[in-house]
Amino acid sequence: MLKEIHFAFLPYEAQVFSLDVPHSTYNLYYPFWAGEQAWQLKALAQQIAMLCATLQEYPAIHYHKGPEDTAQLAHAVLAKLNTFKADTPSLGKGPEKTYSQLLIVDQATDPVSPLMHELTFQAMAYDLLDIKQDT
Protein backbone atom coordinates (compact mmCIF):
# COMPACT_ATOMS: atom_id res chain seq x y z
CA MET A 1 0.00 0.00 0.00
CA LEU A 2 1.39 3.39 -0.99
CA LYS A 3 0.78 6.51 1.03
CA GLU A 4 1.37 10.07 -0.14
CA ILE A 5 3.45 12.21 2.21
CA HIS A 6 2.88 15.95 2.03
CA PHE A 7 6.20 17.69 2.47
CA ALA A 8 6.34 21.32 1.31
CA PHE A 9 8.19 22.62 4.35
CA LEU A 10 11.53 22.19 6.10
CA PRO A 11 11.37 20.86 9.66
CA TYR A 12 14.18 22.19 11.85
CA GLU A 13 13.00 20.99 15.26
CA ALA A 14 9.88 19.45 16.78
CA GLN A 15 8.13 22.82 16.97
CA VAL A 16 10.07 24.77 14.31
CA PHE A 17 9.63 24.70 10.55
CA SER A 18 10.27 26.89 7.54
CA LEU A 19 8.35 27.25 4.30
CA ASP A 20 11.69 28.19 2.69
CA VAL A 21 10.32 31.06 0.61
CA PRO A 22 13.03 33.72 0.96
CA HIS A 23 11.49 36.22 -1.50
CA SER A 24 7.88 36.04 -0.29
CA THR A 25 8.06 39.45 1.41
CA TYR A 26 9.07 41.09 -1.87
CA ASN A 27 6.40 39.20 -3.81
CA LEU A 28 3.70 40.24 -1.35
CA TYR A 29 4.60 43.83 -0.55
CA TYR A 30 6.92 45.30 -3.19
CA PRO A 31 4.72 47.56 -5.39
CA PHE A 32 6.48 46.67 -8.65
CA TRP A 33 5.81 42.97 -8.07
CA ALA A 34 2.08 43.34 -7.44
CA GLY A 35 1.33 40.69 -10.06
CA GLU A 36 3.21 38.13 -7.98
CA GLN A 37 0.99 38.58 -4.90
CA ALA A 38 -1.84 36.25 -5.95
CA TRP A 39 0.63 33.56 -7.01
CA GLN A 40 2.61 33.91 -3.76
CA LEU A 41 -0.52 33.69 -1.58
CA LYS A 42 -1.63 30.55 -3.45
CA ALA A 43 1.79 28.93 -3.00
CA LEU A 44 1.93 29.82 0.71
CA ALA A 45 -1.61 28.48 1.22
CA GLN A 46 -0.60 25.18 -0.42
CA GLN A 47 2.46 24.87 1.82
CA ILE A 48 0.57 25.72 5.03
CA ALA A 49 -2.21 23.28 4.14
CA MET A 50 0.34 20.54 3.42
CA LEU A 51 1.99 21.20 6.77
CA CYS A 52 -1.38 20.83 8.51
CA ALA A 53 -2.16 17.65 6.57
CA THR A 54 1.24 16.17 7.42
CA LEU A 55 0.59 16.87 11.11
CA GLN A 56 -2.91 15.38 10.72
CA GLU A 57 -4.43 18.72 11.75
CA TYR A 58 -7.58 20.41 10.50
CA PRO A 59 -7.37 23.67 12.44
CA ALA A 60 -9.85 26.44 12.98
CA ILE A 61 -8.42 29.34 11.00
CA HIS A 62 -8.41 32.84 12.46
CA TYR A 63 -7.06 36.00 10.88
CA HIS A 64 -6.79 39.66 11.81
CA LYS A 65 -9.37 41.79 10.05
CA GLY A 66 -7.33 44.40 8.28
CA PRO A 67 -5.03 43.80 5.34
CA GLU A 68 -6.80 42.00 2.51
CA ASP A 69 -3.98 39.52 2.03
CA THR A 70 -4.50 37.89 5.45
CA ALA A 71 -8.13 37.14 4.59
CA GLN A 72 -7.14 35.88 1.13
CA LEU A 73 -4.49 33.61 2.63
CA ALA A 74 -6.89 32.29 5.28
CA HIS A 75 -9.55 31.45 2.68
CA ALA A 76 -6.99 29.85 0.37
CA VAL A 77 -5.62 27.68 3.22
CA LEU A 78 -9.16 26.62 4.13
CA ALA A 79 -9.91 25.70 0.50
CA LYS A 80 -6.75 23.56 0.31
CA LEU A 81 -7.52 21.93 3.68
CA ASN A 82 -11.03 21.12 2.49
CA THR A 83 -9.52 19.41 -0.56
CA PHE A 84 -7.27 17.32 1.69
CA LYS A 85 -10.21 16.60 4.02
CA ALA A 86 -12.25 15.29 1.07
CA ASP A 87 -9.45 12.79 0.35
CA THR A 88 -8.83 11.97 4.05
CA PRO A 89 -12.05 12.38 6.08
CA SER A 90 -10.23 11.48 9.33
CA LEU A 91 -7.99 14.57 9.02
CA GLY A 92 -7.97 16.37 12.37
CA LYS A 93 -9.86 13.62 14.19
CA GLY A 94 -8.72 11.09 16.73
CA PRO A 95 -9.35 9.98 20.31
CA GLU A 96 -6.53 12.09 21.75
CA LYS A 97 -6.68 15.04 19.34
CA THR A 98 -7.30 18.54 20.59
CA TYR A 99 -8.85 21.15 18.36
CA SER A 100 -5.98 23.12 16.83
CA GLN A 101 -5.96 26.80 15.88
CA LEU A 102 -4.18 28.49 12.98
CA LEU A 103 -3.59 32.21 13.44
CA ILE A 104 -2.74 34.27 10.37
CA VAL A 105 -1.48 37.74 11.20
CA ASP A 106 0.27 40.47 9.28
CA GLN A 107 3.52 41.90 10.62
CA ALA A 108 1.75 45.27 10.84
CA THR A 109 -0.56 43.74 13.47
CA ASP A 110 2.30 43.32 15.93
CA PRO A 111 5.52 45.06 14.92
CA VAL A 112 7.40 43.90 18.05
CA SER A 113 7.09 40.11 17.58
CA PRO A 114 9.51 39.86 14.64
CA LEU A 115 12.17 41.43 16.85
CA MET A 116 11.68 38.97 19.71
CA HIS A 117 12.79 35.36 19.85
CA GLU A 118 13.42 32.68 22.42
CA LEU A 119 16.51 32.71 24.58
CA THR A 120 17.70 29.30 23.42
CA PHE A 121 21.11 28.00 22.46
CA GLN A 122 20.05 27.91 18.81
CA ALA A 123 18.85 31.53 18.83
CA MET A 124 22.03 32.72 20.54
CA ALA A 125 24.19 30.78 18.07
CA TYR A 126 22.43 32.42 15.13
CA ASP A 127 22.84 35.84 16.78
CA LEU A 128 26.53 35.45 17.60
CA LEU A 129 27.90 33.28 14.78
CA ASP A 130 27.86 33.73 11.03
CA ILE A 131 25.54 30.78 10.33
CA LYS A 132 24.26 30.48 6.77
CA GLN A 133 21.66 27.84 5.89
CA ASP A 134 22.24 25.90 9.13
CA THR A 135 25.98 25.43 8.57
Backbone as a printed PyTorch tensor [residue, N CA C, xyz], in Angstrom:
tensor([[[  0.8380,  -1.1780,   0.0000],
         [  0.0000,   0.0000,   0.0000],
         [  0.8870,   1.2460,   0.0000]],

        [[  0.6390,   2.1410,  -0.9040],
         [  1.3860,   3.3900,  -0.9910],
         [  0.6300,   4.4970,  -0.2850]],

        [[  1.3940,   5.3790,   0.3540],
         [  0.7800,   6.5130,   1.0340],
         [  1.5280,   7.7730,   0.6320]],

        [[  0.7740,   8.7930,   0.2480],
         [  1.3710,  10.0690,  -0.1380],
         [  1.7710,  10.8410,   1.1130]],

        [[  2.9770,  11.3950,   1.0960],
         [  3.4540,  12.2120,   2.2120],
         [  3.5490,  13.6470,   1.7170]],

        [[  2.8530,  14.5350,   2.3800],
         [  2.8760,  15.9530,   2.0300],
         [  4.0960,  16.5800,   2.6900]],

        [[  4.9780,  17.1510,   1.8930],
         [  6.2040,  17.6850,   2.4740],
         [  6.6410,  18.9390,   1.7280]],

        [[  5.9940,  20.0510,   1.9630],
         [  6.3350,  21.3160,   1.3050],
         [  6.8850,  22.3060,   2.3190]],

        [[  7.6120,  21.7830,   3.3020],
         [  8.1910,  22.6240,   4.3460],
         [  9.4620,  21.9580,   4.8400]],

        [[ 10.2860,  22.7290,   5.5480],
         [ 11.5270,  22.1930,   6.1010],
         [ 11.4200,  22.1330,   7.6170]],

        [[ 11.3990,  20.9410,   8.1980],
         [ 11.3720,  20.8560,   9.6640],
         [ 12.7720,  21.0600,  10.2290]],

        [[ 12.8960,  21.9520,  11.1960],
         [ 14.1790,  22.1900,  11.8510],
         [ 14.2260,  21.5320,  13.2220]],

        [[ 13.1210,  21.5900,  13.9330],
         [ 13.0000,  20.9880,  15.2590],
         [ 11.5650,  20.5080,  15.4030]],

        [[ 11.2280,  19.9600,  16.5590],
         [  9.8780,  19.4460,  16.7770],
         [  8.8150,  20.5280,  16.6240]],

        [[  9.1120,  21.7420,  17.0220],
         [  8.1350,  22.8240,  16.9720],
         [  8.5450,  23.9490,  16.0210]],

        [[  9.5520,  23.7190,  15.1840],
         [ 10.0700,  24.7700,  14.3120],
         [ 10.1120,  24.2570,  12.8730]],

        [[  9.5840,  25.0600,  11.9590],
         [  9.6260,  24.7010,  10.5470],
         [  9.7940,  25.9690,   9.7190]],

        [[ 10.1450,  25.7820,   8.4710],
         [ 10.2670,  26.8940,   7.5390],
         [  9.5750,  26.5140,   6.2410]],

        [[  8.9280,  27.4840,   5.6170],
         [  8.3490,  27.2500,   4.2970],
         [  9.3960,  27.4670,   3.2080]],

        [[ 10.5640,  27.9860,   3.5920],
         [ 11.6930,  28.1910,   2.6880],
         [ 11.2940,  28.9940,   1.4450]],

        [[ 10.7100,  30.1540,   1.6940],
         [ 10.3240,  31.0600,   0.6150],
         [ 10.9940,  32.4050,   0.8940]],

        [[ 12.2820,  32.5270,   0.5610],
         [ 13.0330,  33.7200,   0.9570],
         [ 12.5490,  35.0250,   0.3270]],

        [[ 11.9050,  34.9820,  -0.8250],
         [ 11.4870,  36.2150,  -1.4980],
         [ 10.0010,  36.5120,  -1.3330]],

        [[  9.3240,  35.8410,  -0.4220],
         [  7.8830,  36.0430,  -0.2860],
         [  7.5280,  37.4590,   0.1440]],

        [[  8.3450,  38.0810,   0.9750],
         [  8.0560,  39.4490,   1.4080],
         [  8.0570,  40.3960,   0.2120]],

        [[  9.0290,  40.2520,  -0.6720],
         [  9.0670,  41.0900,  -1.8720],
         [  7.8490,  40.8290,  -2.7530]],

        [[  7.5250,  39.5500,  -2.9460],
         [  6.3980,  39.2030,  -3.8080],
         [  5.0780,  39.7280,  -3.2650]],

        [[  4.9570,  39.8020,  -1.9430],
         [  3.6990,  40.2430,  -1.3460],
         [  3.5920,  41.7540,  -1.1970]],

        [[  4.6950,  42.4240,  -0.9320],
         [  4.6020,  43.8340,  -0.5520],
         [  5.3170,  44.8210,  -1.4660]],

        [[  6.1890,  44.3820,  -2.3290],
         [  6.9180,  45.2990,  -3.1930],
         [  5.9750,  45.7710,  -4.3010]],

        [[  5.7490,  47.0800,  -4.4530],
         [  4.7230,  47.5620,  -5.3860],
         [  4.9610,  47.1740,  -6.8460]],

        [[  6.2130,  47.0240,  -7.2580],
         [  6.4790,  46.6750,  -8.6520],
         [  6.2050,  45.1960,  -8.9410]],

        [[  6.0700,  44.3910,  -7.8950],
         [  5.8140,  42.9690,  -8.0740],
         [  4.3830,  42.6210,  -7.6990]],

        [[  3.4680,  43.5450,  -7.8630],
         [  2.0820,  43.3370,  -7.4390],
         [  1.4520,  42.1280,  -8.1320]],

        [[  1.8700,  41.8390,  -9.3460],
         [  1.3280,  40.6900, -10.0590],
         [  1.7070,  39.3620,  -9.4300]],

        [[  2.7530,  39.3560,  -8.6280],
         [  3.2140,  38.1300,  -7.9790],
         [  2.4210,  37.8140,  -6.7090]],

        [[  1.6580,  38.7670,  -6.1900],
         [  0.9930,  38.5840,  -4.9000],
         [  0.0160,  37.4110,  -4.9120]],

        [[ -0.8550,  37.3340,  -5.9070],
         [ -1.8400,  36.2460,  -5.9540],
         [ -1.1470,  34.8910,  -6.0510]],

        [[ -0.1130,  34.8150,  -6.8790],
         [  0.6330,  33.5590,  -7.0140],
         [  1.2970,  33.1790,  -5.6980]],

        [[  1.9100,  34.1750,  -5.0200],
         [  2.6120,  33.9120,  -3.7590],
         [  1.6430,  33.4570,  -2.6770]],

        [[  0.4740,  34.0940,  -2.5740],
         [ -0.5200,  33.6870,  -1.5770],
         [ -1.0000,  32.2580,  -1.8330]],

        [[ -1.2000,  31.9100,  -3.1020],
         [ -1.6330,  30.5550,  -3.4500],
         [ -0.5660,  29.5280,  -3.0650]],

        [[  0.6920,  29.8440,  -3.3450],
         [  1.7880,  28.9300,  -3.0040],
         [  1.9310,  28.7800,  -1.4930]],

        [[  1.8410,  29.8840,  -0.7550],
         [  1.9260,  29.8170,   0.7090],
         [  0.7620,  29.0190,   1.2870]],

        [[ -0.4320,  29.2200,   0.7440],
         [ -1.6050,  28.4750,   1.2150],
         [ -1.4070,  26.9730,   1.0150]],

        [[ -0.8720,  26.5980,  -0.1400],
         [ -0.6030,  25.1820,  -0.4160],
         [  0.3860,  24.6130,   0.6000]],

        [[  1.4520,  25.3550,   0.8800],
         [  2.4620,  24.8700,   1.8230],
         [  1.9050,  24.7600,   3.2400]],

        [[  1.1460,  25.7530,   3.6780],
         [  0.5700,  25.7200,   5.0290],
         [ -0.4260,  24.5760,   5.1460]],

        [[ -1.2410,  24.3820,   4.1150],
         [ -2.2110,  23.2840,   4.1400],
         [ -1.5040,  21.9280,   4.1560]],

        [[ -0.4160,  21.7990,   3.4070],
         [  0.3440,  20.5440,   3.4150],
         [  0.9730,  20.2900,   4.7780]],

        [[  1.4520,  21.3400,   5.4190],
         [  1.9900,  21.2020,   6.7720],
         [  0.9080,  20.6770,   7.7110]],

        [[ -0.2740,  21.2760,   7.6550],
         [ -1.3800,  20.8290,   8.5130],
         [ -1.7540,  19.3780,   8.2170]],

        [[ -1.8110,  19.0210,   6.9400],
         [ -2.1580,  17.6470,   6.5680],
         [ -1.1020,  16.6600,   7.0480]],

        [[  0.1610,  17.0300,   6.9480],
         [  1.2410,  16.1690,   7.4230],
         [  1.1310,  15.9380,   8.9230]],

        [[  0.7560,  16.9790,   9.6500],
         [  0.5930,  16.8720,  11.1060],
         [ -0.7630,  16.2960,  11.4970]],

        [[ -1.5620,  15.9090,  10.5010],
         [ -2.9150,  15.3840,  10.7200],
         [ -3.7800,  16.3870,  11.4880]],

        [[ -3.6730,  17.6490,  11.1150],
         [ -4.4340,  18.7230,  11.7530],
         [ -5.4150,  19.3250,  10.7550]],

        [[ -6.5810,  19.6630,  11.2560],
         [ -7.5820,  20.4130,  10.4980],
         [ -8.0020,  21.5660,  11.4030]],

        [[ -7.1830,  22.6160,  11.4370],
         [ -7.3720,  23.6660,  12.4360],
         [ -8.5070,  24.6280,  12.1140]],

        [[ -8.9870,  25.2820,  13.1670],
         [ -9.8500,  26.4410,  12.9790],
         [ -8.9230,  27.5770,  12.5620]],

        [[ -9.2950,  28.3030,  11.5320],
         [ -8.4220,  29.3440,  10.9950],
         [ -8.9490,  30.7100,  11.4130]],

        [[ -8.0730,  31.4870,  12.0180],
         [ -8.4140,  32.8440,  12.4560],
         [ -7.4410,  33.8130,  11.7960]],

        [[ -7.9320,  34.9880,  11.4520],
         [ -7.0550,  36.0040,  10.8810],
         [ -7.4880,  37.3770,  11.3570]],

        [[ -6.5400,  38.2940,  11.3690],
         [ -6.7870,  39.6620,  11.8060],
         [ -7.5080,  40.4080,  10.6910]],

        [[ -8.6350,  41.0160,  11.0410],
         [ -9.3670,  41.7920,  10.0480],
         [ -8.5910,  43.0730,   9.7950]],

        [[ -8.1500,  43.2460,   8.6260],
         [ -7.3280,  44.3990,   8.2850],
         [ -6.8310,  44.2490,   6.8710]],

        [[ -5.5470,  43.9450,   6.7080],
         [ -5.0280,  43.8000,   5.3410],
         [ -5.7590,  42.6850,   4.5940]],

        [[ -6.0620,  42.9570,   3.3290],
         [ -6.7970,  42.0040,   2.5050],
         [ -6.0640,  40.6800,   2.3380]],

        [[ -4.7380,  40.7380,   2.3000],
         [ -3.9820,  39.5200,   2.0260],
         [ -4.1040,  38.4850,   3.1330]],

        [[ -4.3280,  38.8950,   4.3880],
         [ -4.4990,  37.8950,   5.4510],
         [ -5.7970,  37.1250,   5.2490]],

        [[ -6.8600,  37.8120,   4.8570],
         [ -8.1340,  37.1380,   4.5880],
         [ -8.0050,  36.2220,   3.3750]],

        [[ -7.3360,  36.7050,   2.3320],
         [ -7.1440,  35.8820,   1.1340],
         [ -6.3500,  34.6250,   1.4550]],

        [[ -5.2970,  34.7690,   2.2520],
         [ -4.4880,  33.6130,   2.6310],
         [ -5.3040,  32.6410,   3.4740]],

        [[ -6.0700,  33.1570,   4.4250],
         [ -6.8940,  32.2920,   5.2800],
         [ -7.9010,  31.4990,   4.4510]],

        [[ -8.5650,  32.1500,   3.5160],
         [ -9.5510,  31.4540,   2.6800],
         [ -8.8810,  30.4440,   1.7460]],

        [[ -7.7070,  30.7850,   1.2440],
         [ -6.9860,  29.8540,   0.3720],
         [ -6.5140,  28.6250,   1.1460]],

        [[ -6.0340,  28.8230,   2.3770],
         [ -5.6200,  27.6850,   3.2160],
         [ -6.8240,  26.8000,   3.5020]],

        [[ -7.9560,  27.4050,   3.8460],
         [ -9.1640,  26.6230,   4.1260],
         [ -9.5950,  25.8220,   2.9050]],

        [[ -9.5370,  26.4200,   1.7260],
         [ -9.9110,  25.7020,   0.5040],
         [ -9.0010,  24.4970,   0.2790]],

        [[ -7.6950,  24.6780,   0.4730],
         [ -6.7530,  23.5610,   0.3130],
         [ -6.9950,  22.4860,   1.3700]],

        [[ -7.2420,  22.9050,   2.6120],
         [ -7.5150,  21.9330,   3.6750],
         [ -8.7910,  21.1500,   3.3800]],

        [[ -9.7930,  21.8190,   2.8370],
         [-11.0340,  21.1200,   2.4860],
         [-10.7950,  20.0860,   1.3950]],

        [[ -9.8840,  20.3840,   0.4740],
         [ -9.5160,  19.4130,  -0.5620],
         [ -8.8480,  18.1930,   0.0710]],

        [[ -7.9180,  18.4320,   0.9950],
         [ -7.2660,  17.3200,   1.6930],
         [ -8.2700,  16.5370,   2.5340]],

        [[ -9.2070,  17.2490,   3.1660],
         [-10.2120,  16.5970,   4.0250],
         [-11.1260,  15.7060,   3.1850]],

        [[-11.4180,  16.1140,   1.9550],
         [-12.2470,  15.2910,   1.0720],
         [-11.5530,  13.9660,   0.7600]],

        [[-10.2210,  14.0070,   0.6250],
         [ -9.4530,  12.7880,   0.3550],
         [ -9.2170,  11.9610,   1.6130]],

        [[ -9.1020,  12.6290,   2.7690],
         [ -8.8290,  11.9700,   4.0470],
         [ -9.8270,  12.4800,   5.0840]],

        [[-11.0160,  11.8800,   5.1620],
         [-12.0490,  12.3780,   6.0820],
         [-11.6360,  12.3660,   7.5540]],

        [[-10.6620,  11.5500,   7.9270],
         [-10.2340,  11.4800,   9.3280],
         [ -9.2550,  12.5940,   9.7020]],

        [[ -8.9370,  13.4810,   8.7680],
         [ -7.9950,  14.5690,   9.0220],
         [ -8.4790,  15.4270,  10.1860]],

        [[ -7.6340,  15.5500,  11.2070],
         [ -7.9680,  16.3670,  12.3740],
         [ -8.7760,  15.6580,  13.4320]],

        [[ -9.0640,  14.3760,  13.2160],
         [ -9.8610,  13.6230,  14.1850],
         [ -9.0130,  12.5470,  14.8380]],

        [[ -9.4120,  12.1500,  16.0150],
         [ -8.7210,  11.0910,  16.7340],
         [ -9.1000,  11.1390,  18.1940]],

        [[ -8.9270,  10.0210,  18.9060],
         [ -9.3490,   9.9770,  20.3080],
         [ -8.5760,  10.9310,  21.2130]],

        [[ -7.3390,  11.2260,  20.8840],
         [ -6.5320,  12.0890,  21.7500],
         [ -6.2180,  13.4330,  21.0930]],

        [[ -6.9410,  13.7840,  20.0470],
         [ -6.6830,  15.0350,  19.3430],
         [ -7.3860,  16.1950,  20.0410]],

        [[ -6.6820,  17.2970,  20.1330],
         [ -7.2980,  18.5370,  20.5930],
         [ -7.5730,  19.3920,  19.3570]],

        [[ -8.4790,  20.3150,  19.4860],
         [ -8.8510,  21.1540,  18.3590],
         [ -7.7940,  22.2340,  18.1710]],

        [[ -7.0810,  22.1850,  17.0670],
         [ -5.9790,  23.1230,  16.8350],
         [ -6.4780,  24.4340,  16.2300]],

        [[ -5.6460,  25.4570,  16.3730],
         [ -5.9560,  26.8010,  15.8850],
         [ -4.8200,  27.2560,  14.9690]],

        [[ -5.1630,  27.8860,  13.8710],
         [ -4.1810,  28.4860,  12.9760],
         [ -4.4460,  29.9850,  12.9520]],

        [[ -3.4710,  30.7560,  13.4090],
         [ -3.5880,  32.2130,  13.4360],
         [ -2.7840,  32.8020,  12.2880]],

        [[ -3.4210,  33.6050,  11.4750],
         [ -2.7440,  34.2720,  10.3670],
         [ -2.7660,  35.7610,  10.6630]],

        [[ -1.5790,  36.3160,  10.8810],
         [ -1.4770,  37.7400,  11.1960],
         [ -0.4600,  38.3930,  10.2660]],

        [[ -0.6410,  39.6600,  10.0640],
         [  0.2740,  40.4680,   9.2780],
         [  1.3090,  41.0610,  10.2200]],

        [[  2.5050,  41.3060,   9.7500],
         [  3.5190,  41.9050,  10.6160],
         [  3.0900,  43.2700,  11.1220]],

        [[  2.2310,  43.9560,  10.3950],
         [  1.7520,  45.2690,  10.8390],
         [  0.8660,  45.1490,  12.0720]],

        [[  0.2930,  43.9550,  12.3050],
         [ -0.5560,  43.7440,  13.4730],
         [  0.2480,  43.8580,  14.7520]],

        [[  1.4410,  43.2950,  14.7530],
         [  2.3020,  43.3150,  15.9310],
         [  3.7360,  43.5480,  15.4760]],

        [[  4.1800,  44.7980,  15.4250],
         [  5.5220,  45.0600,  14.9160],
         [  6.6510,  44.6270,  15.8450]],

        [[  6.3560,  44.2700,  17.0930],
         [  7.3950,  43.8950,  18.0460],
         [  7.7730,  42.4190,  17.9180]],

        [[  6.8340,  41.5550,  17.6210],
         [  7.0940,  40.1120,  17.5800],
         [  8.2360,  39.7010,  16.6640]],

        [[  8.3700,  40.2710,  15.4690],
         [  9.5080,  39.8560,  14.6380],
         [ 10.8630,  40.1610,  15.2700]],

        [[ 10.9040,  41.0830,  16.2100],
         [ 12.1680,  41.4290,  16.8540],
         [ 12.4830,  40.5350,  18.0440]],

        [[ 11.4950,  39.8120,  18.5250],
         [ 11.6810,  38.9650,  19.7090],
         [ 11.8980,  37.5180,  19.2820]],

        [[ 12.6580,  36.7940,  20.0550],
         [ 12.7930,  35.3560,  19.8500],
         [ 13.1790,  34.7190,  21.1720]],

        [[ 13.1320,  33.4110,  21.1880],
         [ 13.4240,  32.6840,  22.4200],
         [ 14.8930,  32.8180,  22.8080]],

        [[ 15.1420,  32.7130,  24.0850],
         [ 16.5150,  32.7060,  24.5810],
         [ 16.9950,  31.2580,  24.6510]],

        [[ 17.2270,  30.6770,  23.4950],
         [ 17.6970,  29.2980,  23.4190],
         [ 19.1150,  29.2930,  22.8650]],

        [[ 19.7600,  28.1510,  22.9900],
         [ 21.1110,  28.0040,  22.4570],
         [ 21.1220,  28.2620,  20.9560]],

        [[ 20.1120,  27.7380,  20.2610],
         [ 20.0550,  27.9130,  18.8140],
         [ 19.9160,  29.3900,  18.4470]],

        [[ 19.0390,  30.1090,  19.1220],
         [ 18.8460,  31.5320,  18.8320],
         [ 20.1200,  32.3230,  19.1080]],

        [[ 20.7840,  32.0130,  20.2190],
         [ 22.0290,  32.7180,  20.5410],
         [ 23.1210,  32.4080,  19.5160]],

        [[ 23.1910,  31.1520,  19.0690],
         [ 24.1940,  30.7780,  18.0730],
         [ 23.9730,  31.5550,  16.7790]],

        [[ 22.7220,  31.6640,  16.3490],
         [ 22.4340,  32.4170,  15.1330],
         [ 22.7410,  33.8990,  15.3060]],

        [[ 22.5430,  34.4290,  16.5120],
         [ 22.8390,  35.8370,  16.7750],
         [ 24.3370,  36.1120,  16.7950]],

        [[ 25.1130,  35.1940,  17.3550],
         [ 26.5270,  35.4490,  17.6010],
         [ 27.4630,  34.9160,  16.5240]],

        [[ 27.0430,  33.8970,  15.7960],
         [ 27.8990,  33.2810,  14.7840],
         [ 27.3830,  33.5860,  13.3860]],

        [[ 28.2410,  33.4920,  12.4240],
         [ 27.8560,  33.7250,  11.0330],
         [ 27.3410,  32.4150,  10.4340]],

        [[ 26.1250,  32.0310,  10.7990],
         [ 25.5380,  30.7750,  10.3340],
         [ 24.6990,  31.0610,   9.0970]],

        [[ 24.9950,  30.3500,   8.0260],
         [ 24.2600,  30.4780,   6.7730],
         [ 23.6660,  29.1260,   6.4280]],

        [[ 22.3730,  29.0530,   6.2620],
         [ 21.6600,  27.8350,   5.8930],
         [ 22.0340,  26.6670,   6.7950]],

        [[ 22.0060,  26.9100,   8.0870],
         [ 22.2350,  25.9040,   9.1280],
         [ 23.6290,  25.2900,   9.1160]],

        [[ 24.6140,  25.9520,   8.5430],
         [ 25.9840,  25.4280,   8.5730],
         [ 26.9440,  26.5010,   9.0380]]])
